[in-house]
């Protein structure tokens, strides 16, 4: 049989085998797959299976010993006593309109913002969306819709108009009185600076032409004062300095504390000036005198630092039958506090107890974000300051209650 030349070449190509190349590397050991071993695996499966329904309540997710449980009981008691005020705040149903946010939930949300140092309403609404603890404290179910931040901010205006936050603060103080945690006779007063939400560039002349702010940022070597200048961002803020601090646009917060446990019994915000501390102190201690039970004249004491050692202030306290336990200022001057009062045993106790007031200021500026407020206008600043002090009282009341329980064991 004669083959075609092309077929002969193809057969040779098919029968060709390349030379063997020897590999000097050691042969790799083949390990069996881990899922094919006979030993049981302790590794959990990375799966996500969501149930269609749940039989658990929000309360089941909050630990039984969580601090907010005690605080929420006190908050709900205060809100229940404010039911008549809330009824007057809103129009009758016959007028129609869309139902607003429940004032009880609004106040709880504002309080949780203070207790957990949430810097803005927008962030508060975001965290409420996924934080079950926030939802439980506010009173929102798992599937309830969270409010729009602008609607939340708008509803706060009604609380300012009706002094709801002040009434809430008073209800918390009343609970402390019912628990016999207040002396009602011995107090301390002090003030602190609150930086406004406004900058130096907004502090321009009052007699400027229209909205001409061309020289607002160039104030070097210029004399500026609150008489000739004002802030275009926050007209209630005042340029003020105290001690060695720099001049800033500020407000001034004042508190009156009871000496027994350092609880705040009165709080207010004023414009910052050299007389604000003493004027606010006279108003707050006068309110404390009027709140005393009975008609019999009772002498109360008021402790304060050297900044309150002024003749006019001491005379005003004595006219109100208040013993001025004010620290004597003898730096190149004569103190207005009589030596007979300064040498008494009660004076020494008041000077020791008045330092408790600084704890409230420290808590408000670190936890409550009151070092620089994120609202504008003295009414809004006052609302946030009073609410922050109410939050401070709630934490103190919770801690004092735990101390009492430990003492009874």
Protein Blocks (a to p, Z undefined) as FASTA:
>chain_A
ZZdfklmmmmmmmmpccdddddfbdcddddddfklcfbdcfbdcddddddfbdcbdfklm
pcfklfklmmmmmmmmmmmmmmmmmmmmpccfklgpjddddfklmmmmmmmmmmnopabf
klmmmmmmmmmklmmmnopafklccddfklmmmmmmmmmmnommmmmmmmmmmmmmmnop
agolaccdddddddddbdfklmccfkbghjafklmmmmghiacdfklgccfklmmbccdd
ehjbccdddddddddddfklopafbdcdddddfklmmmmmmmmmmmmmmmpgcjbdcddd
ddddfklmcfklmmmmmmnopacfbdcdfehpacfbdfklmmpmklmmmmmmmmmmmmmm
mmmmmmnopmbccbecjklmmmmmmmmmmmmmmmmmmmmmmmmmmmmZZ
